[in-house]
């Protein structure tokens, strides 16, 4: 998948919805849908669950695609090297493990 906007466009077109159709379903106008699909406007994270329901796609997949796109755009914007992705993966793993350990009570 090239971008989150591409994902939205592909899923919309699978259903033969116009940008106006999708916009009406998610509460934005067709111009906003066009900008979201071409990457010049970000999609609202508050509407991710609605989008997953409309497309019949697992919510976690939609969330992952959204944040992966967001992270990749930031990395590109700040001219990060490709190693940023493996560093981020290690950082995420560290945070998950740290939070899991903090959630355990030992007596």
N, C-alpha and C positions, 0 to 999 in steps of 0.2 A: 504494500500500500504506500503510495507516494506521500499522502498527507491526510489529515483528518477531513479536510474539505473534499478531497477526492473520494474518501470513503462515503461521505454523505451523498455526493453526486451519484456514485455508482449505485448505492442503495435506493436513492430516489428514482433513478432511471429504471431500475429493475421493476419497480412498481408502476412505472409509466406515469409518475406524478410530475407535474410541472413545478417550477420553483414557487409559483403562487400556491399550488396545492400544499406543498410541504410547509410553506410559510404559515398558511392558515392553521395547519395542524400544530405547529410549535409556537405560534403567537408572534411571528415577525413578518415583515413584508417581503415581497419577492426580491427586491433589491438587496436586502440583508442576506437572503439565502444565496444570491449570486456572489456577494462579497465573501461569505463564509466558504463557499465552494472554491473560490479562487484564492483564498488565503489572505485577503486584505482585511478581513474582520474575523475576530475570534468568536467561537461558539460559546454560549453561556454554559458554564459547568453545572448550573442549576437545572438545566434542561437535558442532562445526559440520560437520566432515567426515562424520561418521556421519549427521547430519541430511540433508546433501546427497545422500548415497548412498541413504538410505531414500526420499527424495522424488524421486530421479532428476533433481535440479536441479543446475546447474553450481555447483561449490564456490565460485567467485569471487562469484557472485550471492548466495549465502547469507552469505558473509563480508561483502560490501558492505551487505546489508540489516541484518545484525546490528550492524555498527559505525555505520551511519547512524542507526539507532534509538538506539543508546547515546549518540551525539553529540547528537542532537536532544533527548533527555531531559535531558542535562547543560545544554545551552544554555537550555532552558526553566526548569530548576531555578534557574539563576543569573540569570534574567531578561535574557538577552542579546537584543539587537535582531536583526532579520532579516539585517542586514549581516554577522553572524558567519559565515554560510555562505559568502559570497563571500570573506571574509577567510581562512577555513579552507581554501578551495579554492586560494587563492594560496599559502598557507603549505605545503600539501601539494605543490604544484607545485615550490616552492622546494626543499623537502626532497628530492624525487625528483631534481631536477636536480643538487643538491649531491652527493648520493650517487652519481649516475651519473658525475659528473666525477671524484670521488675514486676510482672504480673503474678509471679509465683510467690507463695507464702511459705516460709520454712519455719517449723516450730522446733 
